[in-house]
Each structure stands twice: as C-alpha cells, then as structure tokens.
Amino acid sequence: MIKADVLVNNKDWKKYIRNPNTYLKNRLKKAEKKISIFKKNKLNFTLLLSGNNEVKKLNKKFRKKNKTTDILSFPFHEKKILHKLINNNNTNIYLGDIIINLNKIIKESQKQNFSIVFDKIWIHGLTHLLGHRHKSNQDFSIMHKFESKIIKSIQ
C-alpha cells in the first residue's frame, strides 16, 4: 500500500486540482493494483504543493542552487537501506518528501493537460524517493521505464 500526505502551501493549486488529497489518493490506489512494490509494502511520503518562492528557498538551502525548479525530492533513506527495508517487508516505510512548484507546472501545461504534467512530475519525484537516479544514460533508462510503468498504471 502506498499513501501520500498532501500539504498545500499555495492556495492557487486548488484552481487546478480541487482536492489534491483525493486526487493523489485515487491515483495511488490505481498504481497499487499494478505495481508490485506498492502491493507488498506500506509506503508513505509527503507531497508539498508550493510555488516559486518556497521552492527557490528550499533549493538554495538544500542544494545550494539559488533558482527555482519544478520539483525537489528528498529521500529519507539511502538506496541500499531502502531496498533492505523493502526486501524485509517492513510494515511502514517512510520514503521522504516531494515539493512541486505550481508555477512550473502551469508553464509546462501550456503544451499538455495540467493533470498529465502534474502526474509526470510527482511520479518523477516518487521514483527518486524509491532510489532511482538519472546521472548516467543507463540509470536514466531504468528510471524512465519505471516512471512509464507507473504512469500507465494510473491511466
């Protein structure tokens, strides 16, 4: 089972997703049915829906980059430790935090539907919480395949 605690730090999000908690809960229920890692474990993460200013502050504080971005992911566990926890069927595993910038999603959704862009972004963040990286082409390929599998499962 996978759950998200959704926090809304920017009221403008409600213009695009009326009830973010319900929206994400429904998406995660669909993913649970088809993604084995979500079926076998009790996973939890926090999703903060924010805007440019908050994301820029967090990016500067934690990544030393004084600029805004679309998403920040802060895994709670290192990859090896997380995989040990998952393989040992621990009851509750906290994955970490994801912060998404509304302004970047709005900009990107001029080319695509807002929900599609939002889903791609939070799923990208979730894959980072699950230990995926995209530093090399091989890592990117593995991560992209997993993201695509999750996206397909929620449609």
C-alpha positions in Angstrom: 0.0 0.0 0.0 1.2 3.5 -0.8 -0.1 6.7 0.7 0.8 10.4 0.5 0.3 13.2 2.9 -0.5 16.2 0.8 0.2 19.7 2.1 -0.9 22.7 0.1 1.3 25.7 0.6 -0.1 27.8 -2.2 -3.8 28.3 -2.4 -3.7 28.7 -6.2 -3.3 24.9 -6.5 -7.0 24.5 -5.8 -7.7 26.3 -9.1 -6.2 23.3 -10.9 -6.8 20.4 -8.6 -9.9 20.9 -6.4 -9.0 18.4 -3.8 -5.3 17.4 -4.1 -5.6 14.7 -1.3 -8.4 12.9 -3.0 -6.8 13.3 -6.5 -3.5 11.7 -5.3 -5.2 9.0 -3.2 -7.2 7.9 -6.3 -4.0 7.8 -8.5 -2.1 5.8 -5.9 -4.9 3.3 -5.5 -4.7 2.6 -9.2 -0.9 2.2 -9.1 -1.2 -0.1 -6.1 -3.1 -2.7 -8.2 -0.3 -2.9 -10.8 3.0 -2.1 -9.3 4.3 -4.9 -7.1 6.5 -2.8 -4.8 3.3 -0.8 -3.8 1.3 -4.0 -3.2 3.9 -5.7 -0.9 4.9 -2.8 1.3 3.3 0.0 3.3 5.0 3.1 1.8 4.3 6.7 2.7 5.6 10.0 1.5 4.8 13.7 1.9 3.9 15.9 -1.1 4.1 19.7 -0.6 2.3 21.7 -3.3 4.0 25.1 -3.4 5.1 27.9 -5.6 8.3 29.7 -6.9 9.4 31.4 -3.7 9.2 28.4 -1.4 10.9 26.1 -3.9 13.6 28.6 -4.6 14.3 28.9 -0.8 14.5 25.1 -0.4 16.6 24.6 -3.5 19.1 27.2 -2.2 19.1 25.8 1.4 19.5 22.1 0.5 21.0 22.0 -3.0 23.0 25.3 -2.9 21.2 26.4 -6.1 19.7 29.9 -6.0 17.0 29.3 -8.5 13.5 27.8 -8.8 12.8 24.4 -10.2 9.7 22.2 -11.0 10.3 19.6 -8.3 12.5 18.8 -5.3 12.8 15.3 -3.9 14.3 14.5 -0.5 14.6 10.7 0.0 14.5 9.7 3.6 16.7 6.5 3.1 19.8 5.8 1.1 19.0 3.4 -1.8 20.7 0.3 -0.2 19.0 0.8 3.1 15.6 1.4 1.4 16.0 -1.8 -0.6 16.8 -3.8 2.6 13.7 -2.4 4.3 11.6 -3.3 1.2 13.0 -6.8 0.9 12.5 -7.5 4.6 8.8 -6.5 4.3 8.9 -3.8 7.0 5.5 -2.7 8.0 5.8 1.0 7.4 8.4 2.7 5.3 8.6 6.5 5.1 10.1 7.4 1.6 10.6 11.1 2.0 9.4 14.4 0.8 8.5 15.9 -2.6 7.9 19.6 -3.3 6.2 20.6 -6.5 6.2 24.2 -7.9 2.8 25.2 -9.3 4.3 28.0 -11.5 6.5 25.5 -13.4 3.6 23.1 -13.9 1.4 25.9 -15.3 4.1 26.9 -17.7 4.7 23.3 -18.8 0.9 22.6 -19.1 0.6 25.2 -21.9 1.8 22.3 -24.1 -0.1 19.5 -22.4 -3.0 19.0 -20.0 -2.3 20.2 -16.4 -3.1 16.8 -14.8 -0.8 14.9 -17.2 2.1 17.2 -16.4 1.4 17.1 -12.7 1.2 13.3 -12.8 4.5 13.0 -14.6 6.2 15.4 -12.1 5.0 13.7 -8.9 5.8 10.3 -10.3 9.3 11.5 -11.2 9.7 12.7 -7.6 8.4 9.4 -6.3 10.9 7.4 -8.3 13.7 9.5 -6.8 12.3 8.6 -3.3 12.5 5.0 -4.3 16.2 5.3 -5.0 16.3 6.0 -8.8 18.7 8.5 -10.2 19.4 9.7 -13.7 23.1 10.5 -13.6 24.1 8.1 -16.4 22.2 7.0 -19.5 21.7 3.6 -18.1 20.2 5.0 -14.8 18.0 7.3 -16.8 16.7 4.5 -18.9 15.9 2.4 -15.9 14.2 5.3 -14.1 12.2 6.3 -17.2 10.9 2.7 -17.7 9.7 2.6 -14.1 8.1 6.1 -14.4 6.3 5.0 -17.6 5.1 1.8 -15.8 3.6 3.9 -13.0 2.0 6.5 -15.4 0.5 3.7 -17.4 -0.9 2.1 -14.2 -2.8 5.3 -13.2 -4.5 6.0 -16.6 
